[in-house]
């Protein structure tokens, strides 16, 4: 069995420190250099990914708000789940992204724990037939009126008698009173004029919504849920997708972590830190910044405090 792609990274870091290469043997993998590299590699990788907006690690997704009952207690109106593989959130699709300047004293979004807090209030596009939809895309539809002799799926919303219900058990409708008594429907506090949000589970060209829903091409998100466009740096673990600059930075960061334990050489560690901070990362930022359209410099509390102090915040 040959060395894995990650073990090749181990060797680059170990060789940078003047050590012997890891070999494809159990004895070599039991040696101190391998054990140190193996322990510190995830930390080195994620540290570097979080320090720069690496083009190859940029990911764009649409996320739906969390249930309104879990909205933030203050400062923000809505809460969205942070992508589980995110190293750093770059931007969210609020009004600041799409042109109009922000107003007021509150920055439009913040990361708090595993969530993104935001006042963004974008409603998913309305579903239409004969349209191409991509997995991860959201649409909205008016709550449908219940009819008999119709197949309903778990999570589907209907209205009847002035109330809104969600399907609790897949079934073909008979009489509503009988189906309700059989616990096939659960009443909600939603309004009949509300919209239901759905997320596309399988990329497809839309036919009829009922057929597409039955084919599991859509999953119910919630009623009147807003969406957020999120751009972030993902935890890019596939080494074949790394640029030379990203690989070099991770190798240096790994060497920095293990050099003291291997050689007890603080001077070599300082040299490696200087190479990473003064050469490798600045070069990466320079190259990546030249690709694509110029990035806007967004407002932040840090920027406003630097230019104006803590009082009199304004948005740039």
N, C-alpha and C positions, 0 to 999 in steps of 0.2 A: 504494500500500500504506500503510495507516494505521500509527500507532505501536503497538507491542505493549504488552501489559499491563505488562510489566517496564519498558519505556521510559517509560511513564506514571509509574512510581515514580521513575525517574531525574529526570524533570521536577519532581516534587514536591520532591526533595532539592535540585536546582539552584535552583529558585525560592525555596526556604527561605533560600538563601544570597544571594539577590538577583541571580541570573544569568539569562541568556536561555534560553527554552525550547528543547529539542531539537526540530527539525523533521524531517518525514518526507522527508529528502533525504540523499544520500550525503555532501554537503559538511558538513551539520550533524553527521552521525554520525562524521565525521573530526575534528571539533573536540575540544579538550582536555576540556571538561566532560563530553561524552559518553564519551570514552575512559576518563576517571577513574571515572565512575559505573559503566560497564560492567565495569571491572576489580574494583572494590570491592563491587559489589552482592552476589555470592554470600557474601562474608565478612560483610557487614552483616546479611544475612538469617539466616545460620546462627548468628551471634553472638547475635542477639536471640531466636531460637527456643530457644537453649540457656539463656537467662537466666530463663525463667519457664515455668510449666506452663500454657501457653496452651490453653484448652479445645478450640479448633478444631484443634489439632495433636496432641491425645492419641490414641494408637493402642493397641489391645490385641491381642496375639497369643499363641499357644501355640507354644513351641519345644521341640524334642526335644534330649536331651543328645547331645553328640558321642560318637564311638565310645569305649567304656570304655578302650581302649588309650591314649587321649590324656587320661585323667583327670589332674587336677592332681597334682603331686608331693607337695604338703603343704597343710595348712590347710583345703582344701575337698575334697569327695568327687567332685564332678562339674563338667563344663564344658559350657556351652551357648553356641551362636552368638548374638552380639548382632545384632539386626535391622540390616540394612545401611543403612536410611534413618534410624536413630535419632540424634537430637541429644543426648538425655539419657535415661537409664533412671530412671523414677519409682519403680517398685516391682516386686517379683517375688512370685508366688503361693506363698510359703513359709508356714510355720506362723505367722509373725508377722502375715501378712495375714488369716488366717482364724481368729483369736481367741486361741489358746493363746499365752501369753507365751514368749519365747525364753529358753533357759537356757544356761549356759556362758559362756565368755569370747570366743567368736568370733562376730562379726556374720554373720548368715545368708547374705549375698551381697555380692559386690564385682564391679566391672567391671575387668577386666584386659585391656588391649589390645582386641582384637575379640571378646572372650568375656565371659560372665557366669559367675563362679564361685559355686557354691551347694551347700549340703547338702540342698536340697529333694529329696524322694523320692516325688513323686506318680506313681502308676501310671495310665496311660490307662484310661478306662472300658471295660468289656467291650462288644463289638459285639453288637447285637441287631437282629433283622429288624423291618420295618415301623416304622422310626424315622427322623426327619428329621435328617440330618447336614449340617453347614455346612463349606464349604471351609476348611481350616486346622485342623479339629478332629481329635483323635487318638482311636483306639480300640486295644484289644488283644484278641488271640485266642490260644487255646491252639494249639500247633504241631500241625498235622493229621497223621494217619497216612497214609503213601503208599498209593495204590491204583492198580491198572492201568487202562488205557483211560480216562485222565483228562487233560484239558488242564492243563498247568502253565505259569506265566509266569515270566519272569526275575525273581529276587528273592523268589520264593515259598519258604517253609520247609516241610519235611516231616520226619517221623521214621519210621525203619524199622530194624529190627534193633538197637534200643537206641541208635542214633546220629541226629544231626540233620544235614540237608543243605539247601543253598540251591540253587535252580534257576539254572543258568548259561546255559541255552539253552531258549527256549520250545519246547514239544513236547507230544505226546500220549504218555502213558506206555505202554510195552510191558512188558518185564520189567526189574526194577530193575537187575540186574547188567549188562544190555546197555546201558541208558541211562547208567549210571555209567561204564562203559568208554568210552562215546562222549562223555564230558566234559559231559554234560547236567546233572550234579549235582556240587556241591562239598561235601565234608564240613566241618562246623564243630565247634567245641568246646562248643557249647551243649548244654543238658540237654533231654531230651524233655518235662520238666515246665515248661519255660520258656514265656513268653508272647511273641508277636510283636506289635510296635507298627506301626500303619499311620496315615498321615495322609490325610485326605479331600482329594482333588484337585478334585472337582466336587460342589457341593451337590446332594443327592438324598435321596429316601426309599428306605431300604434294602429290597432284595428278598432274594435269596440272596447270600451273600458271594462265592461263586465267580463269579456273573454280574456283580456290581458290580466285582469286581477285574478281570475280563476287559474290562469296559467302561471301564477306566482311571479309575474313580471313587475308587480307593484306590491309594496308593503305599507300599511297604514302608519303614518307618523303621529298624527293627532289632529285635534280640531283647533283651527285658528293659530297653528304654530308658525312662528316666523323662522326664517333661515338666515344663515350667516356664511358668507364666502370667506374662506380662510386660506391663507398662504403661509406655509410653514416649512421649517427644515426637519426632514424626517430622519429617523435612525436608519441610515443607509448601511446595511450590513454586507451587501454584495460587493466584494472587493473588485470585481470585474467592471463595476460602474464608476469606480473612483478615478478621478483625474490624477495625473502625475503629481500635481501640487497637493491634493488632498492626501494621497498616499505618503508623500514626503513629510507632511505635517504630522500625520498620525504616527509614523515611524519615529520621528524626533520626540513627540510627546511620550511615547512608550519608553524610549531610551532615557528620557529625563526621569521617569518614574522608577526605573530599575537600576540606574547607574550607581546610586549610593549603596544599595544593598549588595550589588555585585562587586564593586571596586572601592567603595568608601572614598570616592574621589569627588569632593565638592567642586573643585575647579573645573573638571570635565562637565559637571552638571551645569555650571554657570555658562560655559561655552555653548552647550546645547540650547539652553534657554535663550541666549542672545541670538543664535542662529534662527530659532523658531520665531522670536518676536521681531527681530530687525530685518530678516531676509525672507523667510518662507511665507509667513502670513501676509506681510505687506505685498509681496509679489502676487499672491493669490487674490487679494482684494483688488489689486490693480488690473489683473487680467479679467476677472469676473465682472468688474464694473464696466468694462468696455463692450460687453456683450448684451444686446438688447437695448431697449429705449432707456434714456436717463431716468433714474429713480428719483421720485419726489422725496424731499426731506420733510418728514411729518413732525408735527408738534409732539412734545412730550413734556411732562412735568419737569424732568431734568433740564431740558433745553430752556424752558421758560424761567426756571429758577436761576440758571446761569446768566441769562441775559437781563433779567428784571428783578431777581430776588423772588421771595415767596409771595409777594403781594402784586396785585395788578396783573395777573396772568392774562395773556391773550394768545390767540392761535396764529400760527404762521402758515 
